[in-house]
Amino acid sequence: MCGRFTLTEDGQILMDQLRLPMLPEDYRVRYNIAPGQPVLNVFMTSTGRRAAMFRWGLVPSWAKDDRIGYKMINARSESALEKPSFKRAFEKRRSIIPADSFYEWRREGNKKTPMRILLKSRRVFVFAGLWEAWRPPGSTGDERLFTCTILTTEANDLVRPVHDRMPVILAPEDVDTWLDPDVPPEAAAQLCKPYPAEEMEAYEVSPIVNSAKVDSKECIEPVTG
């Protein structure tokens, strides 16, 4: 699964890499992004790519209560097309969620050690995502809640000793295909595979990341000694 991640890049470099005309005004660098918080979500419009801050945890359009989103921070890529919660979004509302690392906790008996997992290149990458727009039941206005989820797949050789699942990290050459709503969902699903382990690395970080209230550069510093 993916329950915490980071995005520490800012400004023009991020815009260039994601091919965005601008970033949302409320975007900021983050070192410990947690479920229920705003995340940078990139999706296609009739005029090209657009980025906005969406709440992490998908709320299906038919949901009666937005609290269901806290159970939907991830979607299994192997079965998302079969699930009412994700099927429509997979068909027409695919997105990318940029990050530069994610956290996972290695279990050793009763101890859980936080690990930061990233590309060896230290470059920004993108998770495969889905998004929805939800209206509260009975709403008569334009009020809508925009939410998203991160797709997961089986872990690669690097992640497997820590967890049996990992987020879907899209290869750069696959991003346009993933975002294209005209690409059949069955074809897009073929892009959801483990990222090459040889291009990634992992290191232990401080337990301060256990608290979603902590969001500082110290979260990504390696534990030494």
C-alpha positions as CSV (number, residue, x, y, z in Angstrom):
1,M,0.0,0.0,0.0
2,C,1.0,3.6,0.1
3,G,0.1,5.6,3.3
4,R,2.7,8.4,3.3
5,F,4.8,10.1,0.8
6,T,6.8,13.3,0.0
7,L,7.1,15.9,-2.7
8,T,10.0,18.3,-1.9
9,E,10.4,19.8,-5.4
10,D,9.1,23.3,-6.1
11,G,8.7,25.8,-8.8
12,Q,9.8,25.7,-12.4
13,I,11.6,22.3,-12.3
14,L,8.4,20.6,-11.1
15,M,6.3,22.4,-13.7
16,D,8.8,21.5,-16.5
17,Q,9.0,17.8,-15.5
18,L,5.2,17.5,-15.3
19,R,4.5,19.7,-18.4
20,L,2.3,22.1,-16.4
21,P,1.6,25.8,-17.2
22,M,1.4,26.6,-13.5
23,L,1.1,25.1,-10.0
24,P,-1.9,25.7,-7.7
25,E,-1.5,28.7,-5.5
26,D,-1.9,26.5,-2.4
27,Y,0.8,24.1,-3.4
28,R,3.8,23.8,-1.1
29,V,6.7,21.5,-0.5
30,R,5.8,18.5,1.8
31,Y,7.9,16.0,3.7
32,N,5.2,13.8,5.2
33,I,1.9,13.8,3.3
34,A,-0.8,11.7,5.0
35,P,-4.3,10.5,4.0
36,G,-7.0,13.1,4.2
37,Q,-4.6,15.9,3.3
38,P,-4.4,17.9,0.1
39,V,-2.2,16.3,-2.6
40,L,-1.1,17.6,-6.0
41,N,-3.2,15.9,-8.6
42,V,-2.6,16.2,-12.3
43,F,-5.3,15.4,-14.8
44,M,-6.4,16.1,-18.4
45,T,-8.8,18.8,-19.5
46,S,-9.9,19.8,-23.0
47,T,-7.0,22.3,-23.0
48,G,-4.3,20.0,-21.7
49,R,-2.8,19.1,-18.3
50,R,-4.1,20.8,-15.2
51,A,-2.9,20.5,-11.6
52,A,-5.0,21.1,-8.5
53,M,-4.9,20.1,-4.8
54,F,-7.3,17.2,-4.2
55,R,-8.0,15.5,-0.9
56,W,-6.3,12.1,-0.6
57,G,-8.9,9.4,-0.2
58,L,-11.3,8.9,-3.0
59,V,-15.0,9.5,-2.4
60,P,-17.2,7.9,-5.1
61,S,-19.9,10.1,-6.6
62,W,-22.6,7.8,-5.2
63,A,-21.3,7.9,-1.6
64,K,-23.6,9.2,1.1
65,D,-20.8,10.3,3.4
66,D,-17.3,11.7,2.5
67,R,-15.8,9.8,5.4
68,I,-15.6,6.8,3.1
69,G,-12.6,8.4,1.6
70,Y,-10.4,7.5,4.5
71,K,-10.8,3.9,3.5
72,M,-10.0,4.6,-0.1
73,I,-6.5,6.1,-0.1
74,N,-5.3,3.1,-2.3
75,A,-6.9,1.0,-5.0
76,R,-5.6,-2.4,-6.0
77,S,-4.8,-2.1,-9.7
78,E,-5.5,-5.7,-10.4
79,S,-9.1,-5.4,-9.3
80,A,-10.0,-1.7,-9.6
81,L,-12.0,-2.2,-12.8
82,E,-14.2,-4.7,-11.0
83,K,-15.0,-2.4,-8.0
84,P,-17.9,0.0,-8.1
85,S,-15.9,2.5,-6.1
86,F,-13.2,2.8,-8.8
87,K,-14.5,1.5,-12.1
88,R,-15.9,4.8,-13.5
89,A,-12.8,6.7,-12.4
90,F,-10.5,4.1,-14.0
91,E,-12.4,4.4,-17.2
92,K,-12.4,8.3,-17.6
93,R,-10.8,10.0,-14.6
94,R,-7.2,8.8,-14.4
95,S,-4.6,11.1,-13.0
96,I,-1.0,11.3,-11.9
97,I,0.1,12.2,-8.4
98,P,3.7,13.4,-8.3
99,A,6.1,12.4,-5.5
100,D,9.8,12.0,-4.8
101,S,9.6,9.3,-2.2
102,F,7.2,7.2,-0.2
103,Y,7.4,5.8,3.3
104,E,6.8,2.2,4.3
105,W,7.3,0.5,7.7
106,R,9.6,-2.6,8.1
107,R,8.4,-5.0,10.7
108,E,10.9,-6.7,13.0
109,G,9.0,-8.5,15.7
110,N,7.0,-5.9,17.5
111,K,9.1,-3.1,16.1
112,K,8.2,-1.0,13.0
113,T,11.0,0.9,11.4
114,P,10.1,3.7,8.9
115,M,11.9,3.5,5.6
116,R,12.1,6.1,2.8
117,I,11.8,4.6,-0.7
118,L,12.9,6.7,-3.7
119,L,14.5,6.6,-7.1
120,K,18.3,6.4,-7.2
121,S,18.2,9.5,-9.4
122,R,16.4,11.4,-6.7
123,R,14.0,12.7,-9.4
124,V,10.3,13.3,-9.1
125,F,8.2,10.4,-10.3
126,V,4.4,10.0,-10.6
127,F,2.0,7.6,-9.0
128,A,-0.9,6.3,-11.1
129,G,-4.0,7.9,-9.6
130,L,-7.8,8.1,-10.0
131,W,-10.0,11.1,-9.1
132,E,-13.6,11.9,-8.4
133,A,-15.9,14.9,-7.8
134,W,-18.4,14.4,-5.0
135,R,-21.5,16.4,-4.2
136,P,-23.0,16.1,-0.7
137,P,-26.5,14.4,-0.8
138,G,-29.2,17.0,-1.1
139,S,-26.8,19.7,-2.2
140,T,-28.4,22.2,-4.5
141,G,-25.4,24.4,-5.2
142,D,-22.1,24.0,-6.9
143,E,-20.4,22.6,-3.8
144,R,-18.1,19.7,-4.8
145,L,-15.3,17.8,-3.1
146,F,-12.5,16.7,-5.3
147,T,-10.6,13.6,-4.1
148,C,-8.1,11.0,-5.4
149,T,-6.6,7.7,-4.7
150,I,-3.2,6.0,-5.5
151,L,-3.2,2.6,-7.3
152,T,-1.0,-0.2,-5.9
153,T,0.6,-3.3,-7.4
154,E,2.7,-6.2,-6.1
155,A,6.0,-5.1,-4.5
156,N,9.3,-5.3,-6.4
157,D,12.4,-7.0,-5.0
158,L,13.5,-3.8,-3.2
159,V,10.1,-3.2,-1.5
160,R,9.1,-6.8,-0.8
161,P,11.2,-7.2,2.4
162,V,9.3,-4.2,3.8
163,H,5.8,-4.7,2.4
164,D,4.1,-7.0,-0.1
165,R,2.5,-4.0,-2.0
166,M,3.8,-0.8,-3.5
167,P,2.3,2.2,-5.3
168,V,2.2,2.1,-9.1
169,I,5.0,4.3,-10.3
170,L,4.5,5.1,-14.0
171,A,7.4,5.0,-16.4
172,P,7.8,8.5,-18.0
173,E,7.0,7.1,-21.4
174,D,3.7,5.8,-20.2
175,V,2.3,8.9,-18.6
176,D,0.6,10.3,-21.7
177,T,-1.1,7.0,-22.3
178,W,-2.3,6.7,-18.7
179,L,-3.8,10.2,-18.7
180,D,-5.5,9.9,-22.1
181,P,-9.3,9.2,-21.4
182,D,-9.7,7.8,-24.9
183,V,-7.3,4.9,-24.0
184,P,-9.4,1.9,-23.0
185,P,-9.2,1.1,-19.3
186,E,-8.0,-2.5,-20.1
187,A,-5.0,-1.0,-22.0
188,A,-4.3,1.5,-19.2
189,A,-4.3,-1.3,-16.7
190,Q,-1.4,-2.9,-18.4
191,L,0.8,0.0,-17.3
192,C,0.2,-0.8,-13.6
193,K,3.2,-2.9,-12.8
194,P,6.1,-2.9,-10.3
195,Y,8.7,-0.3,-10.9
196,P,12.2,-1.7,-11.6
197,A,13.9,-2.4,-8.3
198,E,17.3,-1.7,-9.7
199,E,16.4,2.0,-10.2
200,M,15.3,2.5,-6.6
201,E,16.8,2.6,-3.2
202,A,15.6,2.7,0.5
203,Y,17.0,3.9,3.8
204,E,15.8,4.2,7.4
205,V,14.4,7.4,8.6
206,S,13.4,8.8,12.0
207,P,10.2,7.6,13.8
208,I,9.1,11.3,13.8
209,V,7.4,10.4,10.4
210,N,5.0,8.2,12.4
211,S,3.1,11.4,13.3
212,A,1.2,13.1,10.5
213,K,1.6,16.4,12.4
214,V,5.4,16.4,11.7
215,D,6.2,17.8,8.3
216,S,9.8,19.0,8.2
217,K,13.0,18.2,6.4
218,E,14.1,16.1,9.3
219,C,11.6,13.4,8.1
220,I,13.7,12.5,5.1
221,E,17.1,12.6,6.8
222,P,18.7,9.1,7.0
223,V,19.3,7.5,10.4
224,T,23.0,7.0,10.9
225,G,25.0,5.1,13.5
